[in-house]
Amino acid sequence: MNDIQEKLDGMIKEIESLCLRELVGGRHMMDCELQTSSIVEESSVFGRESDKENITRMLLTSWDELCRGHDVNIIPIVGMIGVGKTTLAQLLFNNQEVESSFDLRMWVFVTSDSNVVGLTRSILEAANGESISHCLSLELLQVKLMKILRERKFLLVLDDLWNQKDSELELLFKPLKRGLRGSKIIVTTRSHVVSWLVSTAGTYPLKGLSDQDCWSVIKHKALRSINLDIAQDFEAIGMDIARKCKGLPLAAKIVGNLLHSKVDEISWNNILGSKIWDLSVFKNEIIPALRSGYHRLPSHLRQCFAYCSMFPQSYDFEKDKIIRMWLGEGFIRPEGRRTIEDVASDYFDQLFWMSFFQMEGEKYKMHDAVHDLARSVSGEKFYRMEEADDSRINRNTRHLSLVCEDIRAMTFEVFYRCKGLRTFLLLPETGTPIKTVPLNLFQTLGRLRVLDLSSTQIEELTGRIGNLKHLRFLDLSNTLLKWLPETIRELCILQTLRLINCLNLLCLPNSLGRLQSLRHLELGEESSLISMPSGIGKLTGLQTLSEFTVGTWNGQIKELKDMNSIRGSLCIKQLEKVSNPKEALEGNLASKKYLDRLELQWTCTIDARNEEHVLNELKPPESLKELILRNYGGRIFPTWVSNANHLTSICLYDCKNCFLLPPLGQLFKLKSLKIDGMHELVMVDETFLGGHIGFGGLETLELRDMPKLERWVGLRDFDMQCLRKLTIVGCPQIVALPPLHYLKSLEKLEFEDCPQLPSLPVEGLSCSVQSLIITECPVLKDRCRRDGGEAWVQIQHIPYIEMDYEVFQNELGA
């Protein structure tokens, strides 16, 4: 199948290179394509004032301030289809101030079959105002274009640029970049790749409209000829409809046109109660536009995109989970020596860069319109069952998800006729009350590759799970499982086992070590495991092992010795059970070169001296970026802690016996440092800085819960020059601070529960400080009072001051 797909892709490229076009009704496809122009109806545009202002400022900014070595500045506007990129470009193109700043303005719509020669000709035609012969070569076209652009300051809009080939884009922009100094080019695109390739001064990502602005668009289209009092009667229901547009102005326009001059609540309620993306007008106007982007995807990405149709609308996609599902399905093509996970990650990134996914926080979402496109292209092999309707399920169905809320044991029976099923997902938004999985599921669906039973209430898994010989991905997260059957060893090609938030699961089966194909064992951060199973060290191909819990039997940590493929994050728990430092050394952490984050935990302190030796032998790889030590019982830290030069973050929690800080200031890449619960520390002195310039890259520093800390001294000029946030909390004995005016980048300063702290340093604070918060520090608070406090003059320049939750409006600082 892969060979066939490669041949088809090659044929498509050959057709494109021959410039063959499908004829429709005696005309070329490109002639039928809906093109754009520079004309805009400004009265129908809402919610783009700040975007217009921001980009206008970029267009009018002088060459010296913005272009940074480029004679012509390129500003990409990137966003999904229908979000308003073209409309924003039209507003900018027709802005009077912008118009008067350029000698020549050109608008070019980039057709789906555009190439460098055709686009260059279109730009030249826009510049000349007349058609250009198709006989001219690229050389002649570009020479003519350069002559025109060198003499006039120009503004060019390239609307809907899709070509992601760096060499072709470089060839296209070569004559444009040699235009008159101060010229500007606006590129609208759905592809983040295009924006990165062409941008000279950053990308402008265009977000969706607010619900209020969507309502304004609907109201303008639907009720502009209606009496104002009548229009107000539809405000509440109109806002509810606007929310369903999910920030897409194109959707709001279509809804507005559907409701044009309709003043009866029945019509409005019909729209509100419907799935608007299923309405024929949406399928006729939005889906074809989205489909053009889908057809530009290579075949392997189309398959991955169609797979997303099985998830419900507004689903929070976890990148790692979805790419491991793709791996389980066999959708990922190997590429040389790269790991298959890296290739899969690229697949996801390409879909994200082309705006098929949008990022919200740490999760990814798919806009409802894009989700509807996925469903329309998925065909009969993919099926998402939302209600008790199995009419579309047939023997050709290969990938099935169940998202309806009322799931019972009998619901599964309709799936048994799909004997070729590859995927079975249980995905109701609120979880399911199912406590047992029917045995027939594991007997009948023996070809399953991906099985997701997460968020159910199952307490045990039948031993018949071993019948699923082809299973590669198994998700049992957020269940009530107490144990896993030993027959799991029969899943000999299982790649991913997810057990996140299985709080009742105390141990893993001893046969786990026989799963030689296992690459990802996801346990989460709140696992209740009391020990790792014997033989887990045989899983030398394991890449994800979020937790390793040391058990009671001797030498268990040695199981880590050959597990050198572990990458990402690793937390080692119950280290007090490592009785011999040689065992820790045999764990061979230094060889885990793909490890980014390491957390070392002790539950209690049995022998402080032994813990010092154990920690000394747990030296991580030099490439480690984040280190967390929790409940360490030793009195000093090993030298490797202050020699790990690639660390960007260190957290030391509840190291209650430590009385001396290591020289962490010499870690020049360190950006974040948090020290919490170091009860024996009395003084922070020069040794903490570690060198001539201490903490050169540190941005945040937190000192918490240090009951014996009295003084912090030794800070010098040029130390901590990047520090933006300093927090000191729970230090009841502290009476002295270093000169804080050296901290030239400090923006936020916070003191809490430091009752003995008498004052700020006499030198005052840097003028960079924007926020000062003082809580439960009575002496310091009294000295910083506005009405007569001795230290008020030191802080009066700060815009935001808060003392015991009372905020002061500081007019001088503001």
C-alpha positions in Angstrom: 0.0 0.0 0.0 2.9 2.4 0.8 4.4 1.7 -2.6 1.1 2.4 -4.3 0.7 5.6 -2.4 4.2 6.8 -3.4 3.5 6.0 -7.1 0.2 7.9 -6.9 1.9 10.9 -5.3 4.6 10.8 -8.0 1.9 10.8 -10.7 0.2 13.8 -9.2 3.5 15.7 -9.1 4.1 14.8 -12.7 0.6 16.0 -13.7 1.2 19.3 -11.9 4.6 19.7 -13.6 2.9 19.3 -17.0 0.5 22.1 -16.0 -2.5 19.8 -16.9 -5.8 21.2 -15.7 -9.2 19.5 -15.3 -11.8 21.0 -17.6 -15.1 21.8 -16.1 -17.9 23.0 -18.4 -15.4 24.0 -21.1 -13.4 26.1 -18.7 -10.3 25.4 -16.6 -10.5 24.8 -12.9 -8.5 27.9 -12.2 -11.1 30.0 -14.1 -13.8 28.6 -11.8 -11.9 29.2 -8.6 -13.4 32.0 -6.5 -10.7 34.7 -6.5 -10.4 37.7 -4.2 -9.8 41.4 -5.0 -8.7 44.4 -2.9 -12.3 45.8 -2.6 -13.9 45.7 0.8 -17.1 46.8 2.4 -15.7 48.2 5.7 -19.2 48.7 7.3 -19.6 44.9 7.5 -16.3 44.2 9.3 -16.2 44.0 13.1 -13.7 43.2 15.8 -10.5 43.9 13.7 -9.7 47.3 15.0 -6.7 46.3 17.1 -5.4 43.9 14.3 -5.7 46.7 11.8 -3.9 49.1 14.0 -1.1 46.8 14.8 -0.3 45.9 11.2 -0.8 49.5 10.0 1.9 50.5 12.5 4.2 47.8 11.0 3.5 49.1 7.4 4.2 52.7 8.4 7.2 52.0 10.6 10.4 53.4 9.0 12.8 51.1 7.3 15.6 51.6 9.9 13.3 50.6 12.8 11.7 47.4 11.3 13.5 45.9 8.4 16.8 45.1 10.1 18.9 44.7 7.0 16.0 44.0 4.5 15.2 46.7 2.0 11.7 45.2 1.6 9.8 43.9 4.7 7.5 40.9 4.5 4.6 40.6 6.9 2.7 37.3 6.9 -0.8 37.1 8.3 -1.5 33.4 9.2 -4.7 31.7 10.3 -7.3 29.1 9.4 -9.7 29.4 6.5 -12.6 31.8 7.2 -10.9 33.6 10.1 -10.7 36.9 8.1 -7.1 37.1 6.8 -8.2 38.4 3.4 -10.6 40.9 4.9 -7.9 42.3 7.2 -5.6 42.6 4.2 -8.3 44.5 2.3 -8.8 46.9 5.2 -5.0 47.6 5.3 -4.8 47.9 1.5 -7.5 50.5 1.4 -6.5 52.5 4.5 -6.0 56.1 3.4 -2.8 56.5 5.5 -1.3 53.4 4.1 -2.4 54.3 0.5 -0.7 57.7 0.8 2.6 56.1 2.0 3.2 54.0 -1.1 3.8 54.9 -4.7 2.4 51.6 -6.0 -0.1 49.2 -4.6 -0.6 45.7 -6.0 -3.1 42.9 -5.1 -2.5 39.4 -6.3 -4.6 36.4 -5.5 -2.6 33.2 -5.5 -4.5 30.5 -7.4 -4.3 26.8 -6.3 -2.1 25.9 -9.4 0.2 29.0 -9.2 3.8 28.5 -9.9 6.7 31.0 -9.8 6.3 32.0 -13.5 2.6 32.5 -13.2 2.8 34.5 -9.9 5.6 36.7 -11.3 3.5 37.4 -14.3 0.5 38.3 -12.1 2.5 40.7 -10.0 3.9 42.3 -13.1 0.4 42.7 -14.5 -0.8 44.3 -11.2 2.2 46.7 -11.4 1.6 47.7 -15.1 -2.1 47.5 -15.1 -2.1 45.5 -18.3 -1.8 41.8 -19.4 1.6 40.3 -20.1 2.4 37.8 -22.8 2.6 34.2 -21.7 5.6 33.7 -24.0 8.0 35.6 -21.7 10.5 33.5 -19.7 10.9 33.9 -16.0 14.2 35.7 -16.6 12.5 38.4 -18.7 9.5 38.7 -16.3 11.7 39.2 -13.3 14.0 41.7 -15.0 11.0 43.8 -16.0 9.6 43.5 -12.5 12.8 44.6 -10.8 13.0 47.7 -13.1 9.5 48.8 -12.0 9.9 48.1 -8.3 13.4 49.7 -7.9 11.9 53.1 -8.8 8.7 53.1 -6.7 8.0 52.3 -3.0 5.4 49.6 -3.3 2.9 47.6 -1.2 2.1 44.1 -2.5 -0.5 41.8 -1.1 -0.2 38.1 -1.9 -3.5 36.6 -0.9 -3.6 32.9 0.1 -0.1 31.7 -0.5 0.3 28.0 0.0 3.6 26.9 -1.6 5.8 25.5 1.1 8.9 24.8 -1.0 11.7 27.0 0.2 13.5 27.0 -3.1 10.5 28.2 -5.1 9.6 30.9 -2.5 13.1 32.1 -2.6 13.0 32.3 -6.4 9.6 34.2 -6.3 10.7 36.8 -3.7 14.2 37.4 -5.1 13.2 40.3 -7.4 10.6 41.6 -4.9 13.2 41.9 -2.1 15.3 44.1 -4.4 12.5 46.7 -4.6 12.8 50.3 -3.4 13.8 50.6 0.3 10.8 50.8 2.6 8.5 48.7 0.5 6.2 46.2 2.2 4.7 42.8 1.3 1.7 41.4 3.1 1.3 37.6 2.7 -1.9 35.9 3.9 -1.6 32.1 4.4 -3.0 29.2 6.2 0.4 27.6 6.5 2.7 28.5 9.4 5.5 27.0 7.4 5.0 29.6 4.6 4.9 32.4 7.2 8.2 31.3 8.7 9.9 30.9 5.3 9.0 34.3 4.0 8.8 36.5 7.1 11.5 39.1 7.7 10.1 40.6 11.0 7.9 38.0 12.6 4.5 36.4 11.9 1.1 37.9 12.7 -1.2 35.1 13.8 -4.8 36.1 13.3 -7.2 34.8 16.0 -10.9 34.3 15.8 -13.4 36.9 16.7 -15.0 37.2 20.2 -18.6 36.0 20.6 -19.7 39.6 20.8 -18.1 40.5 17.5 -19.6 37.4 15.9 -23.0 38.6 17.1 -22.3 42.0 15.6 -21.6 40.3 12.2 -24.8 38.2 12.5 -26.8 41.2 13.5 -25.4 43.3 10.6 -26.3 40.7 8.1 -29.7 39.6 9.5 -31.2 42.7 11.1 -29.6 45.7 9.5 -33.0 46.7 7.9 -34.9 46.0 11.1 -36.1 48.4 13.7 -33.5 48.8 16.5 -36.0 47.9 19.3 -36.9 44.7 17.5 -33.2 43.8 16.9 -32.6 44.1 20.7 -35.2 41.4 21.3 -32.9 38.9 19.6 -29.8 39.8 21.6 -29.8 36.8 24.0 -30.5 34.1 21.4 -28.2 35.9 18.9 -25.3 35.6 21.4 -26.0 31.9 21.8 -25.9 31.4 18.1 -22.7 33.5 17.9 -21.0 31.1 20.3 -21.6 28.3 17.9 -19.6 30.1 15.3 -16.4 29.5 17.3 -14.9 32.8 16.4 -15.1 32.3 12.6 -16.4 35.4 10.9 -17.2 33.5 7.7 -19.6 31.3 9.7 -21.2 34.4 11.3 -21.8 35.9 7.9 -23.4 32.7 6.6 -25.7 32.5 9.7 -26.5 36.2 9.3 -27.5 35.6 5.6 -29.7 32.6 6.6 -31.5 34.8 9.1 -31.8 37.9 6.9 -34.9 39.8 7.7 -36.3 37.0 9.8 -37.9 38.4 12.9 -39.7 35.3 14.2 -38.1 33.4 17.1 -38.9 30.0 15.5 -36.3 30.6 12.7 -33.7 31.8 15.2 -34.4 28.8 17.5 -34.1 26.4 14.6 -30.6 27.7 13.8 -29.7 27.6 17.5 -31.0 24.0 17.9 -29.3 22.7 14.8 -25.7 21.6 14.2 -24.8 24.5 12.1 -21.8 22.8 10.5 -24.2 20.2 9.1 -26.4 22.7 7.3 -26.1 22.5 3.6 -25.1 26.1 3.2 -22.1 25.5 5.4 -21.2 22.4 3.5 -21.5 24.3 0.2 -19.4 27.4 1.2 -17.0 26.5 4.0 -16.2 22.8 3.4 -15.1 23.3 -0.3 -12.7 26.1 0.8 -11.3 23.9 3.6 -11.1 20.9 1.2 -8.6 22.8 -1.0 -6.2 22.7 1.9 -6.9 19.0 2.5 -6.1 18.1 -1.1 -2.7 19.8 -0.8 -1.8 17.3 2.0 0.3 14.2 1.0 -1.6 10.9 1.2 -0.1 9.9 4.6 -1.2 13.1 6.2 -4.7 12.8 4.8 -5.1 9.4 6.5 -4.0 10.9 9.8 -6.3 13.8 9.4 -9.3 11.6 8.6 -8.5 9.6 11.7 -9.3 12.7 13.8 -13.0 12.4 12.6 -13.5 9.7 15.3 -13.1 12.2 18.1 -16.0 14.4 19.2 -16.2 18.2 18.5 -14.2 20.4 20.9 -12.1 17.3 21.9 -8.8 18.1 23.7 -6.1 16.4 21.6 -3.0 15.2 23.4 -0.2 15.2 20.9 1.6 12.3 22.4 -1.5 10.2 22.6 -2.7 10.8 19.0 0.6 10.2 17.4 1.0 6.9 19.4 -2.4 5.9 18.1 -1.2 6.6 14.5 1.8 4.5 15.2 -0.4 1.7 16.4 -2.5 1.9 13.2 0.7 1.7 11.1 0.1 5.1 9.5 3.7 6.3 10.0 6.3 5.7 7.3 9.9 5.1 8.6 12.5 7.7 7.5 16.1 6.6 7.6 17.6 6.5 11.1 15.0 8.8 12.7 12.8 7.2 15.4 9.3 6.5 14.2 8.0 8.7 17.1 9.9 11.7 15.7 8.4 11.1 12.2 4.9 10.9 13.7 5.6 14.1 15.7 6.4 15.8 12.4 3.1 14.5 10.9 1.2 16.2 13.7 3.3 19.4 13.5 2.6 19.6 9.7 -1.1 19.5 10.3 -0.8 22.1 13.1 1.4 24.4 10.9 -1.3 24.2 8.2 -4.0 25.3 10.7 -5.8 22.0 10.9 -5.1 22.1 14.7 -5.2 25.1 17.0 -3.3 25.3 20.3 -5.1 26.2 23.5 -2.9 26.0 26.6 -1.1 22.6 26.5 -3.8 20.9 24.5 -4.7 21.1 20.8 -8.2 21.6 19.4 -9.7 21.2 16.0 -12.2 24.0 15.0 -15.7 22.6 14.4 -15.5 23.5 10.7 -12.2 21.6 10.3 -13.6 18.7 12.3 -16.6 18.6 9.9 -14.2 18.4 7.0 -12.4 15.5 8.6 -15.7 13.7 8.9 -16.7 14.5 5.3 -13.5 13.0 3.9 -13.3 10.0 6.3 -15.5 7.7 4.2 -17.1 4.5 5.5 -14.0 3.1 7.1 -14.2 5.7 9.9 -17.3 6.0 12.1 -18.1 8.0 15.2 -21.3 6.7 16.9 -22.9 9.6 18.8 -26.4 8.1 19.3 -27.9 4.6 19.4 -27.7 4.5 15.6 -25.7 1.7 14.0 -27.0 2.2 10.5 -23.7 3.3 9.1 -21.7 0.4 10.6 -20.9 -2.3 8.1 -18.3 -4.9 7.5 -16.0 -2.3 5.8 -15.8 -0.2 9.0 -12.3 -0.3 10.3 -12.1 2.5 12.9 -14.9 3.0 15.4 -15.5 5.4 18.3 -18.4 5.4 20.7 -19.1 8.9 22.1 -22.8 8.6 23.2 -23.4 9.0 26.9 -25.7 6.0 27.5 -23.4 3.1 26.9 -24.5 -0.3 28.2 -23.1 -3.8 27.7 -25.6 -4.6 25.0 -24.3 -1.6 23.0 -21.2 -3.5 22.2 -23.2 -6.3 20.4 -23.7 -4.2 17.3 -19.9 -4.0 16.8 -19.3 -7.8 16.7 -20.2 -7.9 13.0 -17.2 -5.7 12.3 -14.7 -8.5 12.5 -12.1 -6.5 10.6 -12.2 -3.6 13.2 -8.8 -2.1 13.8 -9.8 0.7 16.3 -12.3 0.8 19.1 -12.5 3.9 21.3 -14.8 4.8 24.2 -14.9 8.6 24.2 -18.0 10.0 26.0 -17.2 13.4 27.4 -18.3 12.6 31.0 -16.9 9.0 31.0 -19.0 5.9 31.2 -20.6 3.9 34.0 -19.4 0.6 32.5 -17.8 -1.6 35.1 -17.0 -4.7 32.9 -16.1 -5.2 29.3 -18.0 -8.0 27.6 -15.8 -11.1 27.0 -17.0 -11.2 23.4 -15.2 -7.9 22.7 -11.8 -9.7 23.1 -12.9 -12.9 21.4 -14.6 -11.4 18.3 -12.5 -8.3 17.6 -9.2 -10.1 17.4 -7.8 -7.8 14.8 -7.8 -4.7 17.0 -4.7 -2.5 16.9 -5.9 0.4 19.0 -8.2 0.0 22.1 -9.1 2.9 24.4 -11.1 2.0 27.5 -10.0 5.0 29.5 -12.4 6.9 31.8 -14.6 3.8 32.4 -15.3 2.3 35.8 -13.8 -1.1 35.1 -12.1 -2.7 38.2 -10.5 -5.6 36.5 -9.5 -6.7 33.0 -10.2 -10.2 31.9 -7.4 -12.5 31.0 -8.9 -12.8 27.5 -7.2 -9.5 26.7 -4.4 -11.8 25.6 -6.5 -12.7 22.5 -5.8 -9.4 20.9 -2.6 -10.5 19.3 -2.4 -7.5 17.0 -2.9 -4.8 19.7 -0.4 -2.1 19.6 -2.0 0.7 21.7 -4.0 0.1 24.9 -5.3 3.0 27.1 -6.7 2.1 30.5 -6.2 5.5 32.1 -8.6 7.0 34.7 -10.1 3.6 35.5 -10.6 1.7 38.8 -8.3 -1.1 37.9 -6.7 -2.9 40.8 -4.5 -5.3 38.8 -3.6 -6.4 35.3 -3.8 -10.0 34.2 -0.5 -11.9 33.5 -1.9 -12.8 30.1 -0.9 -9.3 29.0 2.3 -11.0 28.1 0.5 -12.3 25.0 0.3 -8.8 23.6 3.7 -9.4 22.0 3.6 -6.3 19.6 2.1 -3.9 22.1 3.8 -0.5 21.7 1.9 1.8 24.1 0.4 1.0 27.5 -1.3 4.0 29.2 -2.2 3.7 32.9 -2.4 7.4 33.9 -4.4 8.2 37.0 -5.1 4.5 37.9 -4.9 5.2 41.6 -6.1 1.7 42.7 -3.3 0.0 40.8 -0.6 -1.0 43.2 1.6 -3.3 41.1 2.2 -4.3 37.5 2.2 -7.9 36.3 5.5 -9.7 36.5 5.2 -10.7 32.9 5.5 -7.1 31.8 9.1 -7.6 31.0 8.2 -10.0 28.2 6.6 -7.2 26.1 9.7 -6.6 24.1 7.9 -4.3 21.6 6.7 -1.9 24.4 8.0 1.6 23.8 5.8 3.8 26.0 4.6 2.9 29.5 2.7 6.0 30.8 2.0 6.0 34.5 1.4 9.6 35.2 2.7 11.7 38.2 0.3 10.4 40.8 0.9 6.7 40.5 0.2 4.4 43.5 2.6 1.7 42.5 4.6 0.3 45.5 7.2 -1.4 43.3 8.3 -2.1 39.7 7.9 -5.6 38.5 10.9 -7.9 38.3 12.4 -8.1 34.8 11.3 -4.6 33.7 14.9 -3.9 32.8 14.5 -6.2 29.8 12.4 -3.5 28.1 15.5 -1.9 26.6 13.5 -0.2 23.8 11.3 1.6 26.3 11.2 5.3 25.5 8.6 6.6 27.9 8.8 5.5 31.6 7.4 8.4 33.6 7.9 6.7 36.9 10.2 4.1 38.5 9.3 3.0 42.0 12.0 1.3 43.9 10.7 -1.8 45.7 11.8 -3.6 48.9 14.0 -6.3 47.2 17.7 -5.5 46.9 19.1 -4.1 43.7 15.9 -3.2 42.0 17.2 0.2 40.8 19.8 -1.8 38.8 16.9 -2.7 36.4 17.5 0.8 34.9 21.0 -0.2 33.7 20.3 -0.9 30.1 17.2 1.1 29.6 19.1 3.8 27.7 16.3 4.7 25.3 14.2 6.5 28.0 13.6 10.0 27.0 11.6 13.0 28.2 10.8 12.8 31.9 11.7 10.2 34.6 10.7 10.2 38.3 12.5 7.7 40.6 10.5 7.2 43.8 11.3 5.6 47.3 15.0 6.1 47.0 15.4 5.4 50.7 15.1 1.7 49.8 18.4 1.9 47.9 20.6 0.6 50.7 23.9 0.4 48.8 25.3 3.3 46.7 26.8 0.7 44.3 23.2 -0.2 43.3 22.6 3.4 42.4 25.7 3.5 40.3 24.6 0.4 38.4 21.4 2.2 37.6 23.6 4.0 35.0 21.6 7.3 34.9 24.5 9.1 33.1 23.9 6.9 30.0 20.2 8.1 29.6 21.3 10.8 27.1 17.8 11.5 25.9 16.5 12.4 29.3 15.3 16.0 29.7 13.7 16.0 33.2 14.7 14.0 36.2 12.9 13.9 39.6 14.5 12.0 42.5 12.2 11.3 45.5 12.7 10.0 49.0 9.7 9.2 51.2 11.6 9.4 54.5 15.1 9.6 55.8 16.6 6.4 57.2 20.3 7.1 56.9 21.3 10.6 55.9 24.9 9.7 55.2 23.8 6.8 52.9 21.5 9.2 51.0 24.4 11.5 50.3 26.3 8.6 48.8 23.3 7.4 46.8 22.6 10.8 45.4 26.3 11.2 44.5 26.0 8.0 42.3 22.8 9.1 40.7 24.6 11.5 38.4 22.3 12.2 35.4 23.4 12.8 31.8 25.1 16.0 31.0 22.3 17.0 28.6 19.7 17.1 31.5 17.6 20.3 31.4 15.4 20.0 34.6 16.3 18.6 38.0 13.9 18.1 41.0 15.0 16.8 44.3 12.3 16.0 46.9 12.7 15.0 50.6 16.4 14.5 50.2 17.8 13.8 53.7 21.5 14.5 53.2 23.3 17.5 54.6 25.2 18.5 51.5 24.7 18.2 47.8 27.1 16.3 45.5 29.3 18.3 43.2 27.5 17.1 40.0 24.5 19.3 41.0 26.5 22.5 40.4 28.3 21.1 37.3 25.3 20.1 35.2 25.8 23.0 32.8 22.7 22.3 30.6 20.2 22.7 33.4 17.6 25.4 32.9 15.4 24.6 35.9 16.2 23.3 39.5 13.6 22.7 42.2 14.8 21.6 45.7 11.8 20.6 47.9 12.0 19.7 51.6 15.8 19.1 51.8 15.4 19.7 55.5 18.8 18.6 56.7 20.9 20.7 54.1 22.7 23.6 55.7 24.7 24.7 52.7 23.7 25.7 49.2 25.8 24.5 46.3 27.4 27.1 43.9 24.5 27.0 41.5 25.4 30.5 40.1 27.9 29.0 37.8 25.2 27.2 35.8 25.0 29.8 33.0 21.9 28.3 31.3 19.8 28.2 34.5 16.6 30.2 34.2 14.4 29.0 37.1 15.5 28.1 40.7 13.1 27.2 43.5 14.3 26.2 47.0 11.5 25.2 49.3 11.8 23.7 52.8 15.6 23.9 53.5 15.2 24.1 57.3 18.8 24.1 58.4 20.0 26.9 56.1 21.1 29.9 58.1 22.9 32.1 55.5 23.0 32.6 51.7 26.5 33.9 50.9 29.0 34.4 48.1 29.5 30.7 47.6 26.0 30.4 46.2 26.9 32.7 43.3 29.7 30.3 42.3 31.8 32.6 40.1 32.8 36.0 38.8 29.2 36.6 37.4 26.6 34.6 39.2 23.3 33.4 37.7 23.9 35.1 34.4 20.7 33.7 32.8 18.4 33.3 35.9 14.9 34.7 35.4 13.0 33.5 38.5 14.2 32.8 42.0 12.0 31.5 44.9 13.1 31.0 48.5 10.4 29.4 50.6 9.9 27.8 54.1 13.4 28.4 55.6 12.7 28.9 59.3 16.4 29.5 60.2 17.5 31.7 57.4 18.8 35.0 58.8 20.8 36.7 56.1 21.3 36.8 52.4 24.6 38.6 51.5 27.1 38.8 48.8 25.1 39.9 45.8 27.3 41.9 43.4 27.0 44.2 40.4 26.5 42.1 37.2 25.0 39.1 39.2 21.5 38.0 38.3 21.2 40.6 35.5 18.3 38.7 33.9 16.3 38.1 37.1 12.6 39.2 36.5 10.9 37.7 39.6 12.1 37.3 43.1 10.0 35.7 45.8 10.9 35.2 49.5 8.2 33.4 51.6 8.1 31.8 55.0 11.5 33.1 56.3 10.6 34.3 59.9 14.2 35.0 61.0 15.5 36.8 58.0 16.8 40.3 58.8 19.2 41.2 56.0 18.9 41.3 52.2 21.7 42.0 49.6 21.7 45.2 47.5 18.7 44.6 45.3 19.3 47.7 43.1 21.8 45.5 41.2 18.9 43.6 39.7 18.4 45.7 36.6 15.8 43.5 35.1 13.7 42.8 38.2 10.0 43.3 37.6 8.2 41.6 40.4 9.3 41.4 44.1 7.3 39.5 46.7 7.8 39.1 50.5 5.5 37.0 52.6 5.7 35.8 56.2 9.0 37.5 57.0 8.0 39.2 60.3 11.6 40.2 61.3 12.6 41.7 58.0 13.3 45.3 59.0 13.5 47.1 55.7 14.6 47.1 52.1 18.3 47.6 51.4 19.4 51.2 51.8 20.3 51.4 48.1 16.6 51.0 47.2 15.3 49.1 44.2 15.9 49.2 40.5 13.6 51.4 38.4 12.6 48.2 36.5 10.4 47.0 39.3 6.8 47.1 38.3 5.2 45.1 41.2 5.9 44.9 45.0 3.8 42.6 47.2 4.3 42.6 51.0 2.2 40.1 53.0 2.5 39.4 56.8 5.7 41.4 57.2 4.6 44.0 59.8 7.9 45.8 60.3 8.6 46.1 56.6 5.1 47.2 55.9 5.3 49.9 58.5 8.5 51.3 57.0 6.9 51.3 53.5 3.8 53.2 54.4 2.9 56.0 52.1 2.0 58.3 55.0 5.3 58.7 56.7 7.1 55.4 56.1 10.9 55.8 55.9 11.2 53.5 52.9 8.4 55.0 50.9 10.8 57.1 48.9 12.5 53.9 47.8 9.3 52.4 46.3 7.2 55.3 45.2 8.3 54.8 41.6 6.6 51.3 41.5 3.3 51.2 39.6 1.7 48.3 41.6 2.1 48.0 45.3 0.2 45.6 47.5 0.5 45.3 51.3 -1.6 42.7 53.2 -3.9 42.5 50.2 -4.5 46.2 50.0 -3.6 47.7 46.7 -2.2 51.2 46.4 -2.9 53.3 43.4 0.5 54.8 43.0 0.0 57.8 40.7 3.8 58.6 40.6 4.6 55.1 39.5 1.8 54.9 37.0 
